[in-house]
Amino acid sequence: MENPSTPQASGELARSSFPKRRGPLITGFPVVLDACVLANSTVRDFVLYAAYLALYRPIWSDDILRELRETLARFGIRPERIDYMVGQMTGAFPEARVDGYEILVADMKNDRGDRHVLAA
């Protein structure tokens, strides 16, 4: 008999039951994920799971990850937990990192603090 507190008994899937993705993510619908999306753990888990299902292709930059680290630190998250989380994200989606956008930042006309996001 299953223990009612186990994920399987409550209808939830255990994380280990999800198959590992193999090879690069192939989808034509890119989405830039800003720090404000990635900072909330519930939202982050949802959008990254959708990316895992290949519903879209996640995109982020080093600037976005730096901003995410700063935001999580302001929330009181320990640096080693932030390093672990960012490491898991970048390891799971190595193709998400975009570069070469820096030259476009100065030409963006949106809010100065968000120009790096639009350029990415």
C-alpha positions in Angstrom: 0.0 0.0 0.0 1.3 3.4 -0.9 2.0 6.0 1.7 -0.5 8.8 1.2 2.2 11.4 1.5 4.3 10.1 -1.4 4.1 12.1 -4.6 2.7 9.1 -6.5 -0.1 8.6 -4.1 -1.1 12.3 -4.3 -1.3 12.2 -8.1 2.0 14.2 -8.5 4.9 12.8 -10.5 8.2 12.5 -8.8 11.0 14.5 -10.4 13.0 11.4 -11.1 10.1 10.0 -13.3 10.7 12.6 -16.0 13.0 11.4 -18.7 16.2 13.3 -19.4 16.3 15.4 -22.5 18.9 14.3 -25.0 20.7 16.5 -27.4 20.0 20.2 -28.2 16.5 21.6 -27.8 15.0 22.0 -31.3 12.1 24.5 -31.6 11.6 27.6 -33.6 9.9 29.7 -31.0 12.5 31.6 -28.9 11.5 33.4 -25.7 13.8 35.7 -23.7 13.4 35.0 -20.0 14.1 38.1 -18.0 15.3 38.1 -14.4 11.8 39.1 -13.2 10.4 35.8 -14.6 13.3 33.7 -13.4 13.4 35.1 -9.8 10.0 33.7 -8.8 10.6 30.0 -8.1 7.0 28.9 -9.1 7.1 30.9 -12.3 10.6 29.7 -13.1 9.7 26.1 -12.6 6.7 26.4 -14.8 8.4 28.2 -17.7 11.5 26.0 -17.6 9.3 22.9 -17.6 7.4 24.2 -20.6 10.8 24.7 -22.3 11.8 21.2 -21.3 8.7 20.0 -23.2 10.0 22.0 -26.2 7.0 24.3 -26.2 9.5 27.2 -26.8 13.2 27.8 -26.8 14.4 29.7 -23.7 16.9 32.6 -24.2 18.9 34.5 -21.6 22.1 36.5 -21.5 24.9 36.8 -19.0 23.4 40.2 -18.1 20.1 38.6 -17.4 21.7 35.9 -15.2 23.7 38.6 -13.4 20.5 40.5 -12.7 18.8 37.3 -11.5 21.7 36.6 -9.1 21.4 40.2 -7.7 17.7 39.9 -7.3 17.9 36.5 -5.5 20.6 37.9 -3.2 18.3 40.8 -2.3 15.6 38.1 -1.5 18.1 36.7 1.0 18.9 33.5 -1.0 22.4 32.2 0.0 25.0 32.6 -2.7 25.7 28.8 -2.9 21.9 28.2 -3.6 22.0 30.8 -6.3 25.1 29.3 -7.9 23.4 25.8 -7.8 20.2 27.0 -9.4 21.9 29.0 -12.1 24.2 26.1 -12.7 21.2 23.7 -13.1 19.5 26.1 -15.5 22.5 26.6 -17.7 23.4 23.0 -17.6 19.8 21.9 -18.6 19.6 24.6 -21.4 23.1 25.3 -22.6 21.7 26.6 -25.9 19.7 29.3 -24.1 22.7 31.6 -23.7 22.8 34.4 -26.2 25.7 36.7 -26.9 26.7 39.3 -29.4 23.7 41.5 -28.4 25.8 44.0 -26.5 26.4 46.2 -29.6 22.6 46.7 -29.9 22.0 47.9 -26.4 22.7 51.6 -27.1 20.2 51.6 -29.9 17.3 50.4 -27.9 14.7 53.0 -27.0 13.0 51.3 -24.1 13.7 51.8 -20.4 17.5 52.1 -19.9 17.5 49.2 -17.3 15.8 46.8 -19.7 17.7 47.6 -22.9 19.9 44.6 -22.5 16.8 42.3 -22.5 15.4 43.8 -25.6 18.8 43.7 -27.3 19.2 40.0 -26.4 
